Amino acid sequence: MTPRLGSRGRRPRRRPHCTRADRGPASGDQQSARCSHPARPAAGRAAQRCLPPGGSWRAHVERTMPREIITLQLGQCGNQIGFEFWKQLCAEHGISPEGIVEEFATEGTDRKDVFFYQADDEHYIPRAVLLDLEPRVIHSILNSPYAKLYNPENIYLSEHGGGAGNNWASGFSQGEKIHEDIFDIIDREADGSDSLESQNRPRVIKGFVLCHSIAGGTGSGLGSYLLERLNDRYPKKLVQTYSVFPYQEEMSDVVVQPYNSLLTLKRLTQNADCVVVLDNTALNRIATDRLHIQNPSFSQINQLVSTIMSASTTTLRYPGYMNNDLIGLIASLIPTPRLHFLMTGYTPLTTDQSVTSVRKTTVLDVMRRLLQPKNVMVSTGRDRQTNHCYIAILNIIQGEVDPTQVHKSLQRIRERKLANFIPWGPASIQVALSRKSPYLPSAHRVSGLMMANHTSISSLFESSCQQFDKLRKRDAFLEQFRKEDMFKDNFDEMDRSREVVQELIDEYHAATQPDYISWGTQEQ
C-alpha cells in the first residue's frame, strides 16, 4: 500500500525555465568544448541536436537550466544502493538527513534541482520513487536517520508483502497487477518537475534512472515490466539503469538466477538507452584488493556503488559546458543504439592512509590508471587484451585541474597507445572537468571516473548465457515459472530472450571488425 503522510511532498508551483528542455548540449571532439560539426547519431531512442558554434543566449539557457531526473529504486538491491546514493548526494550538497540545507552550505553554484526539489517548507526532497514487493529494506530506510528525507507518497509496498520469491515471472506478473498504483506515483512525480511541462510539449522530462539487480525477483521481474511500460508511456524520454550483475565465479543461493538474468537482459537491450553495469564479482575484487577489506559486506559494496553513481552524475549536478545532461552523457558514449552497456572505473580508491600520504595524483596518473583492468568494475576475463576494443570513453575528472594538463595527458595516451579503439570510428576519449564538493574533505587533489563502452563486456553476457544453457538444457527449476500465465503453456519467452542476448553478443564481436557498419546494415 502507498503511505500518504502530511504535505512534505507538495511542491510550490513554478514557471518552466525553458520551452525546449529536452534539447541536449553540443557534442565535441576529444579536446574541444564546442561543437563545430554535425551531431553524432542518436543514442538509443533519444535524438541529439547540435548547438551553433560559439553558443547563444538560448544555448546558455539550455546549458544552465535544471534538467530533472527521476530515480526509480526497485527491490532489495535497488533500494539499498539507492539509499547509499542519496546519502552521498546529501553529503555532497550540504543537505542534512532531514532535507534541510546545512548552515555551512553557502555555495550556490550546484544544481540540487536535478535530483531534488524543494517542498513548501523549503526542505529538499529526492526525486525518487521507492518500490518493493516486500517491506524489509524500505522499513529499514524509514527507521534510519534519513526517514524524513523522502516523500512518503513516493513509497510503494505490495499489500501482501510476500515479495517475488527470487522469481522473475512473479515480479513481472505482479507488475501487471499493480501497474496503475505504480504509475500514479511516477506520473505525479513527473508532472511535478519543473522541466516536465512546456508551452508546446507536455512532460518534457530529461529521463529516468532505474536502480536494480538482474538476479533476484523484484529487481529483475518488476524492473523488466517497468522498462517496457516506461517505453510505452514516455517514448521520447531517456532511460538509464544502474544494473547489478550477480557473481559469475561461484554458485548462487538463487538457483533460477540464470533465468532471471537472461529475461532481464532482453529488456535492458531493447528498452533501455544506457545500462551502467555493476558487476558484483569485480566490486568484491576491488573491495578486497584495493580497499583491503576481507569478506566485504553488502553495505561496503553498496558504498562503493554509490561512489560510482555520484561521480557519474557530477557533471549533471555542477555547471559545465559539456555533458551536463543525460543526453550529452549518453550521446558521447553510445554511437549505435544497441551497444549501450557501459563499464566504469574509479581512482584513487583506497582507505589506506599510508598509501595516500606518499602519492601525488596528477591528471595523467588518474587517466592512465583508469585504463588499467584492475580498476574497472566489470570482470571481463583475459580476452579483454586480445581482440576487444573501446568504442568510446568519457573520463570525468574532479578537482582543481589545469585544462592544458588534460590535453597533454590525452596526447600521451595516444602516443603510448594505451587504449585500443574500434577500427571503424574515431578514437573517442572525451574528458569532462568537474568540481569536487566543497563540503566533503578529500585525501586526493584529483580523482577520476571512467565511463567506457568496451566490446569485452560481451564476455559478461556470454557467461550469463552459459549458465542459462546449463539449466535450460535440463529444464531445471521451472516449476515456479509455470505458475505464472506467461509460462503456463510454454517457455518461448525464455528462448526469445536467449536469442536477443546472443544477437547482442554477436554485435559486440562484430564491432571489433572494420566492416561493422555494413554488418549492421545487412542485419537490418
N, C-alpha and C positions, 0 to 999 in steps of 0.2 A: 504494500500500500504506500501511497505517497504522503509523507508528513506535510502538514501545512501549518506553520507556526509564525505568528507575528507578521511584521511588514519589512523584515530585513531585506527581502529580495526585491522590493519595489524600487523601480528606477525613476529618477526625475526625467521629465520629457526634455529632449534636446533636439536642436535642429541638426539635420545631417550636415556633415562637413563639406561634402562634395557629391555631385551627381554622377561621377564616373569612378566610383570607389573600387571597382574591380579591375582597373587597368594597372598593369604591372610596370615596374621601373625598367629602364633600359638595361640590356644585357651586353656588356662589352667584352673585349678580348682579355687575355691574361693580365695585361698590365695597363688597361685603360679603364677609366671610371665612367666614360661616356660612350654611348652607342653611336657609331657612325656608319652602320651597315644594317641591312635588313635583319629582322628578328630571327631567332632560332625557330625550328619547327615547334609546334605546340607540344607541351608536355602533358601527356595523358589527355584528359578531357578539357584542359584549360588552354586558352589561346593567349599568346603574349603579343603585345604591341610595342613598337619602339617609340621612344620619345625623341624629339628633334635634338640634334647636336647643340650643345650649349644650354639646353634647358629652356624653360619658360615659367611664367607665373603658374600656369596650370600644372606644369610638371612639378613645380615646387610644392604645390598643394597636394598633388598625388603622392609625393615622396614623404611629406611630413604629416599627413593625416593619420589618425589611428586606424588600424586595419584589424578589426576584431576577429578573434579565433575562438571557437567553442571547443572545449575539451570534453571528450566522452570517455569515461572510465568504466571498464566492464570487468566483472568477475573479481576473484581474489587478487590475482596478479595485477590486473589493470588498476584497481583501486589502491593497491599498495604502492606501486610505482608512481601513480598519480598523486598520492598523499605526499610522498617524498619530493615530488616535483613542486608542489605548491609550497611546501616548507622552504625549499630552496629559493623560489621566486619571492616569497615574503622577505626572506633574509636579504636578498639582493636589492630589493626596492625599499627597504626600511619600513616594512609593514609588520605590525605585531600579530600574534596568533589570533587576536580578536578582530583583525582587519583595520586597525587604527594606524595611521602613519605616525611613526616614532618621532619624538621631538628632534632627534639628531638628523632626521632625514630631510634636509633642507634643499638638496639638489632637485631641480625641477626639469631636468633635460631628458629624463627617462620616459618611456611610453608605458605607463601602467595600464592604460586603457586597452591595450592589445589583448591582454589576458584577464584583466579585472574590469569591473565597473563600480561606480560609486552609487551607493543606495541613498535614500532620502536623508539618512542620518550621517552621510559622508563616510561611512565605513566602506572599505574596499572589499568587494565580493568576487571570488573567482567566477569566470565564465565557464563553469564546469557542471557537467551532469554525471552523477554517480549512480550506476546501475548494477544491481546484483540480484541473483536468484536465491541467495542465502545470506543471512544477516551478519555473520560473524565479523567480517572485515569492516563493513560500514559501521557497525556498532562500536568497534574499537576506535574508529575515526571520531565518532560522535562522543566518545568518552575521553578524547585526548584534549590537550590544551587548545587545539585548533577547531574545536567543535563549533564555535560561534563564527568561524570564518565563512562557512558555506551557506548558500541559500537553501534552507530546508525544503523548499518546494522543488528543488532540483535533484532530490534524492528519491530513487525508486527501489523498493524492495518487493520481491514477489510475495503475494499474500500467503502462500503455503510455506515459503521459506525453506523448501527442501533442496534447493539447488538443482543442477543439471546432472548430477551423478557422474561427472567427468565424461559425459556423453554428448558429442557434437549434435546428434539428431535431437536429443532432448532440449538442448539450448536453442536450437533453430526453431523447433516446433513451439516452444514457449514464447519465443519472439513473435510468432504469428498471433498467438493468443493475447499478448499484452501490447500489441502494436499501437493501439490508439492511446493508451496511457503513456507510453514512452514518447511518442511523437507530440503529444500535448505538451510535455516538458520541453522537448527540443525546439518545437515551433515557438513556444513562448519565449524561450531564451534567445532564439534567433530574431524574433520580432522586436525584442527589447534592445538590440545592439544598434549603436549609432549609425553604422555604415550599412545596415541591412536594408534600409529603405532610401530611395531617392525619388526625385520628381518623375523620372522616366521609367525606372525599373524597380519593382518591389524586391525586397530581400537581396540587396547587393552585398552578400556576405563574402568574406575572403575565404573561409573554409572551416573544416573540422579537423581536429586532431583526435585520433582514437588510440587509447592505451589498452592493450590486452595481451593475453597469451594465446598461442595457437594449439596448445597441448591439452587443456582441460575441457570443460563442457560449456561454461558460460562465455568465457572469452572467445572461444573458437566458434561455438554454435550461434549464440546470440550476437556475437561480433560479426559473423558472416551474414546473418539476417539484416543487421543494421547497415552493413556496407551495401547490400543490394537495395535496401529501401532508401538510403541516403542518395544513391544514384538516381532513383526514380523521383524523389521529392525535391532534390536540389541538383538537377543535372549539370548545371554550369559551375558548380562550386567545387573547390579543391578538397580532396580527402587525403590526408596524410595519416599514416599509422606508425606507432611505435610498437612493434610486434616482437614479443619474447618467444624465441625458439627454444625447444627443450634440449636437454642433454643428448648428445649424439654418441657418447662413448660408454654409456652404461645403461642397464635396464631401468625402465621407468616403473614407478608404482602404478601408473595408469596404463593398463595393458592395451587399451584401444587408442593410445596416443598416436600411432602412425595413421590411423583412420582420421582422427580429429585434425591432424596436421595437414594431410593432403586435401581434405574437404575445405579447410580454411585457406590453404594456398591458392586454390582455384579462385576464391573470391578476392583475395589480395591481388591476384594477377589481373582479374577482369574488372574489379570495382574500386580499386584504389589508384590514386595518382602517384603516390610516393609511399614506399614502405621502408622505414628505418629498422633494419634487422638488429635485434639484440639477442645475441647467441649466448645461452646460459653456459655452454661449455667454455667459450672464450672469456666470459665475465668471471667465472670461477678461476680460470687460469691466471688472469690478470690480478685478481684479488690475492691469489696465493703467491705468485712470482713477483709482482710489482709492489703490492701493499704489504707483503709478508704476513698475511693473515692465514693461519692454519684453520681449515674447515670453516670457510666464511659462511656467515648466517644469511638468511634471506634479507634481513634488514641491511646488512652491509652491502650486499649485491644491489639492493634497491637504491641505496645512496649513490652507488657508482652509476647506476642508470640515470638517476636524477641529475648528476653532473653532466652527463651527455645531453640530456633533454634541455637543461637550462642553457648550456653552451650553444646548442644548435639553434636556439631561439634568440640568442643575444642580439643579433642584427635586427630582429623584429622589435625588440624592446628598447633599443638605444638608437637614436637617429644616425643615419648614414646615407650615402648617395646610392649605394648598390645593395641588392639582396635584402631590402628592408620590408619585404612582404613575402607571403608564401609563394606567389607566382614567380618572383625573382629567384628565390632559392631553388625551386623545382626546375625552372626553365634552364638554369645554368648547369644542371646535373643530368638531366634526362632528355637527350636529343630524340629518342624514339619512345613511343608510348609504353610498350610492354616491358622494356628493360628499366624498370623503376624501383629496383630493390637496392638500397644503399647500405654500405658498411661504414662504420665510424672508427675513429682513433682519437686518443686524447693524451696529451703530455704537457707538462710534467705531471705524473700521477704517482705520488709516493707519500707515505706518512713517516718516513724515516728522516728525522731532522738532521742526522749526521750527514746524510746524502745531500740534502738541500743546502746545507751551510757551505759546502765546498764547490757547488756547481753554479755557474753563471749561465742563465738561459739567454740565448740570442735567437733572433728570428730564423736564421739558417739552422741552428741547432734544433729548434722546435719543428721546423718544416721537414728536416731530414729524418728526425725521429718518428714523425707521423707516418712516414712511408715504410717504416720497419714493421714486418708482420707481427712481432711480439706486442706492438701497441694497438693492433687492430682488434676490434671487439667482435670478430666473426672468425670461427675456426674453419679454414678452407682447405686444410691438408697441404701436402707438399707440392701438389701440382700448381700452386699459385705462381711458382717461379718458372714454370715451363712455357706453355703456350698462352696463358691468360694475360690480360692486359687491362689497363684503365680505359674507361670510356670518358670519364670526366672527374675532376677533383675540385672541391671547394674547401679551402683552408680558412677557418675563422680564427684570426689571431687577436687575442685580447691583451691589453696592456698599452703602455706608452711606447709606440713603435714609430720609427722613422720610415716613411714610405720608400725612401731610397734603399733602405736595407732590404725591403721586400723585393724590389726589382733585382737587386744583386743576388739575393737568395734564389729567386726563380731562374736567373741566368746560370748560377752554379749548379742547380739541379738538372737543368737541360744539358749543360756541358758534361756532367758526370753520368748522364743517362740513368739517373736513379729511379726513374719511373718509365715503364714500358706502356705506350699508348696504342690505341686501335689504329690499324693501317688505313682506314677509310675516312678519317676525320682529323681535325687539328689536335695537337697536344694541349688539352684544355686544363690548365691549372689556374683557377681563379682564387683570388685572395680578398677576403673582406676583413677590414680592420674594425675592431670594436673596443669600447672602453670596458674596463673592469668595474664592478660595482664599487662605489666609494664607501659602502657600509660594511664590507667584508674584508678582513685582513687577508693578505696573500703572501705566501712564502716565496713566490716567484714573480719576477718582473714581467715576464712574458709567458703566456700559456697558449695552447692551440688545440683546436678541434678540426679533424679532417672528416668531411663527408665525401665518400668516394663511391662512384659507380664502377665496379670492377667485375669482370666476367667470371672470376673464380668463385663468386658467390653461388654459382650454379652447383658447385660441389655440395653445398648445404642441402639443396633441393634433391640432388642425387641420393644423398644419404637418407632423406625422408622417403624417397621412392623405394629404396631397397628395403627399408623397414616395413613399408606398406605391402610390398610384394610378398614378403615372408608370411604375413598374416592372411592376405587375400588369397594366396595360393591354397591355403588350407581352410579358407572360410572360417577363420578362428574368431571367437569373441563377437559374433554378430547378433546374439540373442537380444541384447538391449536395443540395437538399432531396429530390429524387426518390430518392436513395439510402437514405432512411430510411423505415421501414414506414408511418409516419403520413402521408406524402405520396406513397407509392408509386403509388396509383391515382388520386388527385385532390388538389386543393388547397382543399377545402371548409373546412378549419380556418383557413386564411388569410382566407377570405371571412367566416367567422363572427366572427373576431377584428375584422375591419374593421367589421362591424355593431355589435359590442359597443362599440367605441370611438366610433362615430358616435352611439349611444344616450347615451353618457356626455357627449359634446359637446352634444347636444340638451338633456340635463337641466341642464347648467350654464347654457345660454342661457335655459331655462325658469325657472331660479331667480332671474333678474333681474326676473321679472314678478310682479305681486301675486297672480295665481291659481296660483302654483306648487304649492301644496298640493293643489288639485283636479286639476291636471295630473298629479301623481304618482298620484293615485287612479285616474284614467282610464287611465294607462299600465298599472297593475297589473291 
